[in-house]
Amino acid sequence: MIRFPVAASISTLLLAALALTGCQKRQASGAWEIIPGQRIGLVNRVVPAGQEVEAALGMAGLWARRAPLSLWFAKHAVNVGLTMPLEAALAFEIGLTAQLFTTDDRAEGLRAFQERREAEFRGR
């Protein structure tokens, strides 16, 4: 779990921006250190300059093969959650996750995993 030692007055949106771009940490010397997102587990891949579009298209292709409801719910959780206090946003995310457990896509994903084949998601 990542803990952010920030004052409660900092908005969730600002906190998310710090998390995505790097978090500041005070060193014993009193200086501030920028912790890159990859080092603290917020970024899974860094690509060289000029390869961003190719990498993004590769990730988009991977996501396009995933369950569309899961992707939509994740995007919805972030977009709506950023407008809420943290506790409410986490409760909202849990509610969305619970709904995903009732979908046909979840059942298809489990079947495909057990049968060692690619899932055929239908967005239901």
C-alpha positions in Angstrom: 0.0 0.0 0.0 1.2 3.5 -0.9 0.7 6.1 1.8 0.7 9.8 1.0 1.6 11.9 4.1 -0.4 14.9 2.9 -2.8 17.2 4.6 -6.5 16.4 4.3 -7.0 19.8 2.7 -5.2 18.6 -0.5 -7.8 17.7 -3.1 -8.1 14.1 -4.4 -7.4 15.5 -7.9 -4.2 17.1 -6.8 -3.2 13.9 -5.0 -3.9 11.9 -8.2 -1.8 14.3 -10.2 1.1 13.9 -7.8 0.8 10.2 -7.9 0.8 10.0 -11.7 3.7 12.4 -12.2 5.8 11.6 -9.2 5.5 12.0 -5.5 7.6 14.4 -3.3 9.4 13.0 -0.3 11.3 15.0 2.3 14.8 13.7 3.0 16.5 13.9 6.3 18.5 16.8 5.0 15.4 18.8 4.5 15.6 18.7 0.7 12.7 17.4 -1.4 13.3 14.4 -3.6 11.1 13.6 -6.6 10.2 9.9 -6.6 9.4 8.7 -10.2 6.1 6.9 -10.6 7.9 3.7 -11.7 10.0 3.5 -8.6 7.0 3.6 -6.3 4.9 1.2 -8.5 2.6 3.7 -10.2 4.1 3.4 -13.7 4.7 -0.1 -15.1 6.8 1.0 -18.1 9.0 3.9 -19.2 9.8 4.2 -22.9 12.5 6.2 -24.6 11.6 9.5 -26.1 10.1 9.1 -29.6 8.6 5.7 -28.8 5.6 6.9 -26.8 3.0 6.6 -29.6 4.1 3.1 -30.5 4.1 2.0 -26.9 0.6 3.6 -26.4 -0.8 1.9 -29.4 0.6 -1.4 -28.2 -1.1 -1.0 -24.8 -4.4 0.1 -26.5 -4.3 -3.0 -28.6 -3.9 -5.1 -25.5 -6.7 -3.3 -23.7 -9.0 -3.7 -26.7 -8.8 -7.5 -26.2 -9.9 -7.2 -22.6 -13.4 -7.2 -21.1 -15.0 -3.9 -22.3 -17.2 -3.6 -19.1 -14.1 -3.8 -16.9 -12.4 -1.1 -18.8 -15.4 1.2 -18.8 -16.0 0.6 -15.1 -12.3 1.4 -14.3 -12.5 4.6 -16.4 -15.7 5.5 -14.7 -14.3 4.9 -11.2 -11.4 7.2 -11.9 -13.4 10.0 -13.5 -16.2 10.0 -10.9 -13.9 9.1 -8.0 -11.8 12.2 -8.6 -14.8 14.3 -7.8 -15.4 12.7 -4.4 -13.7 12.6 -1.1 -11.3 9.6 -0.9 -13.5 7.4 1.4 -16.6 7.9 -0.9 -14.5 7.2 -4.0 -13.2 4.0 -2.6 -16.7 2.9 -1.7 -17.9 3.8 -5.2 -15.1 1.7 -6.7 -16.0 -1.3 -4.5 -19.6 -1.0 -5.7 -18.5 -1.0 -9.3 -16.3 -4.0 -8.7 -19.1 -5.9 -7.1 -21.3 -5.3 -10.2 -18.6 -6.8 -12.4 -18.8 -10.1 -10.6 -22.3 -10.5 -12.0 -21.5 -10.1 -15.6 -21.4 -12.6 -18.4 -17.9 -11.4 -19.3 -16.6 -12.4 -15.9 -18.0 -15.9 -16.4 -16.5 -16.0 -19.9 -13.1 -14.9 -18.6 -13.1 -17.7 -16.0 -14.1 -20.3 -18.6 -11.5 -19.1 -21.0 -8.8 -19.2 -18.3 -9.8 -22.8 -17.2 -9.9 -23.9 -20.9 -6.6 -22.1 -21.6 -8.0 -20.1 -24.5 -8.6 -16.4 -25.4 -11.7 -15.0 -23.9 -14.4 -13.7 -26.2 -15.9 -10.8 -24.3 -19.2 -9.3 -25.4 -19.7 -6.4 -23.0 -22.5 -8.1 -21.0 
